[in-house]
Amino acid sequence: MFEFPTSPQALLQELIRIPSVNPDGAPGQGATGEKDCAEWVGSFLTECGAAVQFEEVLEGRPNVIAHFPGRENKPGILFAPHTDTVSVQGMTVDPFGGVIEDGKIYGRGASDTKGTMAAMLWALHLMREEIPDLSAAVSFVGLMGEEAGQPGSKHFADKHSGEFEFAVVGEPTELETVYTHKGCVWLELTSNGKSCHGSTPQRGVNAIRRLTSVMEELLTRMESRLKNFPDPVLGDPTVSLGTIHGGNSTNIVPAQCRITLDFRETPAFYQWGGCRKLLSETLGKMGLEDAFEVTTIGDSTPLQTDPEIDGIQKLKSIGSKLTSAPWFCDAGRLEDGGIPAVAVGPGSIAQAHTKDEYLKVDDLLAGVEFYQQFLSCYR
């Protein structure tokens, strides 16, 4: 039976105590996903007077969506934290304990991003009777899957982009407003050869040599072209050679070799066509159009929301500074899907994903007050 928490601290403790580790980011660890957390959040929002629905994105892994009364003919604003967390392996505190000690609330997600979610939820609770009379239609979504592939925000933007003029994504930003960040794409290049005995290498085709012999030129050419897409805030897009795997034994000519490339895309580079277009064109100029198999193994979109829009101006009016971030989040997916978005929340990203993850109680309370002030801008 649902018991309504007595304080924002108790609310965050309850959220931490519900395991919601993203199973895509913790294979073989028995991670159960976001459903239990989404359902608890849904119960909380129902008690606050919101109309709650669940949209299943992947099997047993829903987004939880809540609409508050008073939505008729008003611009929509959205609070959008994510309900999943990263793996708990290697943690030195009880990941699901929610222990409060020395003014800190400990546990997986305390910083990223159940702390931000708790601050949002408590602010909505405190403002529940006033929300119907605000000049904006207020909604909340707990997004699944942010920590691996962001299917929750992609799904939500696809289905609901026309409903909102502004979204506040929950991330620990020390209450500064992240309006721009780079995107990230991981590409895998595979070279196929022919194996044979290491004593007669002339009878085979060495897949490692096929790939590594051209990598330095490929990278140099791409790095040169990336300088054509500078960003005044984020700098140039980048590419990094991350891994290389090939061969099974020293005395066997390797039949396959794989490398992974980490691209960080600026908004202008992404709009041009991004790393996939760059890689294809560069391989073509090197006469290697069909030399390698190329697979996307992970991607996220960059963020660049116009800092002059009304939602950002309201955040500035309550003292939030505009900033960029070296990381990426659901805000990029929402903005790319037609919902102007920023990321802003209490706490520091330095505590996210750590072995002793925590959020200071003072930061949680400051987050509640901050979101209340933001909502009050719509009076």
N, C-alpha and C positions, 0 to 999 in steps of 0.2 A: 504494500500500500504506500502511495506517495505521501511523504511528509515534507511540507514546505519548510525550507531552511530559515533560520532565525537571523542571519546576517550574511553579508557577502563573503566573509571568511568561511562560514559553514557551507555556503553554496559552492565555493571552490573546492572545499574538502570533499563534498559529495561527488563533484565531477571527476576529481582525481581518483577517487575510490572505484570508479567505473572503468575497467580496462577497455581501452578503445585503440589498441595498437593497430596500425595499418598492416594488414597481412601481406600486402605486396612488398612492403619494405622490411618484413621480418619472416622470410620463408622458413618453414620448419620449426617455428617457435610457438605454434599453437595460438597465434594471434586471432582474435575473434571479430575484429572490426568495430564499426561505429554504431551498430544498431541499438545496443543497450543505452549508450550515451544519448543518442538521438531521441529515444523514447522518453528518457528522464527529462531532457530539455523540453520535449513536447508537453509533458505533464506540467512542468513549471510554467510554461507560457500559457497553457490552458487556464491555469489558476490565476494568471494575470489578466485574463479576459480576451486573449487572442484566439483567433480561429486557426487551428493547427492542421497541417496535412503532411504526409510523408510521400516522397517520390523516390522509388527505388532506382538507384543508378546501376549498381551491380547487385548480384543476388545477395540478399540479406544485408545490404549496405545502402541505406537511404540518406538523402538530404531531408532535414526537418525544416519545414517552412511555416512561418506564423505571420498572420496579418492582424493588425490591431484595428479596432473600430474607427470609423470616421475617415474612410478612404475615398469617398465620392468626390470626383472632379478635383483631385489634389495631386501634385507631383509626388512620386514615390521615392522614399529614401529607405535604404536597406542596411541593416547591420549584418555582417557576414564573417563570423569566425569559422574555423574548421573544427570538426569533432574528433579527428584522428590524431594519433601521436606516433612518434618514431618508436623503434624498438627499445626495450628496457634492459637489454643485455649490457652488463658492465656497470650497472648503477650501484652506488654505494649507500643509497638510502632506499627505504621501502618505496618502490615505484608507485604503489597504489595505497599508500598509508595516509597521505594528506596531513602529516604531522605538522603542528605549529610549534616552532622552537626559535627563540631569540628573534621574534618578530618576522619570521619567514615561514611560508607554507611550502612544504617539500613534496615532491612527487613528479612523476612523468606527466608532462603537459602543464605543470604549474606556470611556466613561462610561455610555452608554445603549444597551444594557445588557449588552454582552458582558463588561464588567469584573465586574459582579455575577454573571453566569453562570459566569465562570471561577472566581470565589471559591466559588460553590456546588459546582461540579463537583469542584474540588480537595479541598474538605472531604469530599465524599462518597467520593472516592478514598481519603483518609486514614482514613476511618471504615468502609471497606467490610467489613472482617472483623468489626467490632463491631456493625454495623447489624442483622444477623439476630437479635441478642439484645436489642435495644432494646424498650421497651414500646409502640412505635408502628410501624406499617407505613410505610416510607419510599418515596416515589415522587418522580419528577422529570418535568416537562413543559417542553419548549421550545416556546413558543407563537408561531405565525406571526401576522403582520398587526397587531401592536399599534399601529404608527405610523399606521394608516389604517383606522379602522372596527372594529378588534379582532375580526375574525371567528374568530380562533384561540381566544380565551378563551370566546367565545359557544358555539362548537362543543363545546369541551371540557366546559363546565359542563352543556350539554344532555345530554351522553352519560355524564358521570362524577360528577355532583353527590352521589350517594349513597355514594361511596367514600371521602370525606375529611371530616375534622372541622376541618381547618385548612390554609390555604395561605399560604406565604411568597412573595410576588411580588417579583421582582428589579427594583429601581429604585435609583438613586443617592440615598440619603437621609441620608448621613453616619452610617449605622447607627442612626438613630432610626426608630421604628416609626410609620408613617403608617397610622392606623386609620380615618380619615375624610377625605373630600374631596368637592368638588362634582362634579356631572356637567355635561356640556356638550352642548347641542343647537343645531344651526344649521337655521333654517327660512327658506325662500325664499317670498316673496309676489310673485305675478305679476299685474299689471294689464293687461288687454287693451283696446285702443281701436280707432280707425279712422284710418288714415293718409289724408292728402290734401296738396295743395300748401300751403306755408306762407303764401302770400298770401291763401288763403281758409280760415282755420282753422275757421270756423263749419261747414264741410262735413264735418269729421272729429270724432273723439273723442280727446282728448289723454290717452294712457295715463299719462304722467308726472304730469300734474295730478290725475288721478283718484286716484293712489296717494299723492302727496306732500301733497295737501290734507287727508288724514285721519291722516297718520303721527304728528304731534305729539300729537294727542288720544289715539290708540291707545296710544302709548308711555306717556303720562302715566297713563292708566287702568291699564295693566298694572303699571307701577312701583308704583302705589298698592296694588294687590292683592298684589304680591310681598312687601310688608312684613308680611303675615299669616302668613308661613312662615319666621320667624327661626330660626336655629340658634345655640346658645350658643357653639359653637366656630367655625363657618364664616361666621356672619353671615347676611344676607339673600340670597335668590336675586336674580339680576340679569338685565337684558336690555339689549343694546346694539345700536344700528343700525350695521351694519358696512359694507355696500356698497349702492350704487344704480347701476343701469345702465338706460339707456333711450334710444331714438331712434337714427336712422342719419345724419341730416344736419340742419343748422340750418333748412333751408327745407322740411322735411317734418314734418308733424304726426306725432308718434310713435305707433305702433300698439301698442307694448308697453313696459312698464317693470317691472323686477325689483329688489327690495330683499332683503337678507339680514339676519336677526336672530340674534344670539348670546345664547343663554340659558345661564346658569350655575345649575343646579338644586341646592338643598339636598335631603337625603334626605326630609324631611317634604313638601316641595313635589312631589318626584318621586312619592311614595306617594299624594298627593292626586290626581295625574293629570298634573302637569307642564305644560310650556309649550304643548303642543298643546291641552290642555283650556282653559287660560287664554286663548289666542289665540282659540279658537272662541267661548268665552263672551263675550269682550270685543267681538269683531266683531258677535256677535248683538245685544248691548245697544246697539250703534251703528247697527243696522239694515243691517249690511253682510255678512250671513251668506254670500251668494253673490257678493260683489263681486270677490273675488280667488281665484286658485289658490294653494294652500299645499302646499309640497313639503318634506319633510325631506331635507336634503343631508348631514347628518352628526350622529351622536349618540354619547354615552357615558353610562354610568350613574354616579350618585354612590356613594360608599362610606360605610358606617357599620357597623362591626363592633363588637360589644359588647366593651368593654375589659376585662371581667371574665372572659372565656373563658380556658380553660387555656393555649392557645397564646400568647396575649398576655402572660399572667402569667409564662410561662417566658421570654419575651423580656425582660420587665422584670427578671426575676431575674438576668439576665446583664448588666444595666446599660443596656439600651436605653430611651430616653425616648419616651413617647407624644407624637405630634404630628399635625398636619393638613398638608395640602398645597394649593397653589393650582392644581396640575395634576391630571390624571386618569390612570388606568392600568388594567391588566387586573384589578387587585384588585376594582374596582367591578363588572366583569362577572361575576367568579367569585362574589362575595358575593351579587349579585342572582340568580345561578343556583343558589344553595343551598350554596355552599362558603364558609364564613367565611374572610376573607382580610385580610391587611395587606400593605403594601409596606415592605421594609427591605433596604438594601444599602450597600456601600461607595461612597465618592466623593460628589461634589456635583452636584446638578442644574444648577448654574451652568455646568458644562462640557458638558452634553448639547447636541447639535446644533450645536456651535460650529465655527468655521472651523479651529481647531487642537485638536480634541477629544482629551483625554487622561485617563488615570487615574494617579495617583501609585502607584508600586510599594508604598510603605508602606501606602496605603489598601487595595490589593489583598490584601496579606498580613494586614492587620487584618480584612478581610472573611472570609478563610479561617478565621482563629481564631474569629471571631464565630459563623459557621455551625457549626463544630465544637462550640463551647460550647452552642449551641442543641440540637444533636443529643444532646449528653451529658446534657441535662436529662431525657431519656427512658431513662436507665439504670435 
